[in-house]
């Protein structure tokens, strides 16, 4: 019979080294990521549109790219580090610099060809009109007439 002594502190130390190794690999992968930060957003809704507000302070409007599909909004760009004057030094800097990209998936489709944008005081505001859902639209069909006109009715609860 072989007797083995259990060393719980040694096993905990081995586990700690393995976890440190994993976190070091993840940390270096994050540093190599092409997009360094993501801006804060707020998405609100009313009956016929969404409104997306994106916080982009310190970025010029020509450095921002906005793309709209029916299901999502993609905002990308770059915040450049400002130069420090000769003789000055940075003591503290929490600003995020570099390229950014943010994809906002929308709850329902929008009319992406009718999106309106406003960029003022570092806030990008996008007005996103909702798509009229034709599947749930109720129309009255006129019988006995030769024209194919239909009158739209208020939506009925199904």
Protein Blocks (a to p, Z undefined) as FASTA:
>chain_A
ZZddddfklmmmmmmmmmmmmmmmmmmmmmmpmbfbdcdddddddfkbccddddfehiaf
klpccdddfkbccdddddddddddehiacfbdcbdedjdddddddfbdcdfklcccddee
hiacddddddddfklpccdddehiabfcdcddddddZZ
